[in-house]
Amino acid sequence: MNRFYRTPLDDKAASVRLDGDEAHHALRVLRLKAGDEATLMDGNGLRLRCRIASAQNSSLEFVVLEKHIAPQIG
């Protein structure tokens, strides 16, 4: 499954928009489309398993399927 970095992520959000370089890579290099799944991560332990709801020229809209929050150590 493809993974993308996006900050900030909201653990209560039902949907997430991905823009910029990450969206360009997803759309133009990986050729992802509506219905494909990916994981979005924020670098702070939050991972969202998502499905692409819509893909535009320079952005993707994801629907959140699952949320995983890694426990903070220290």
N, C-alpha and C positions, 0 to 999 in steps of 0.2 A: 504494500500500500504506500502511496506517495505521502510524504510529510512536508509541511510548510510551516515556517516560523511567522508568527504574527503577534504583535504586542500593541496595546493590551488586549487580552482576551477576558471576557466576562463569563464566569462559571454559571451564571444564571440565564445567559442568552439562549434563545431558541434558534437563532440564525446568526451567521457571521459573514461579513463581506471581506473579500481579499482583493487588494489593488496593487498597483506598482510592479516592481520587478518579480515578485513571487507570482502574481497573476499572469504576467507575461510568460514566465517560464512554464506555468501550468498549461496555458492556452496554446502557446506557439511551439514550445519544445516537446512537452509531454502529450500535447493534443488531447487534454482532458475535455470532457463535455458533460452536459446535464445527465445525471444518473450515476456518474462515477463517484467513487468514495475516496476520501483522503483524511489524513490526520493533521490537525492544526495544533501547534505547540507554542507556548509563550516563553519558554526558557525558565519558568519559575515553578514547574511541576504540574501545570495544567495541560492536559491533552484532550482534545475534542475529536471524536470520530464523527465525520460529517459526510453528507451526500451533496453533490452539486445540484442545486435547484435551478440555477440559470447561469449561463456563460455569455457575457457580452464581449465587446472588442477588447476591453482593458480591465475587466473585473469579473469576479466570480461571486455568486451568492450561495452560501452553504446552509443546509439545514443540519442542526446538531442532532446526532443519533445517540451518542454516548459521551459521558464526561468521566474523566479519570483525574484525580488530584493526588499527586505523589506526596507522601508525608515529608515535611521539612526536617532535616537532621541538623542538630546543633542548637 
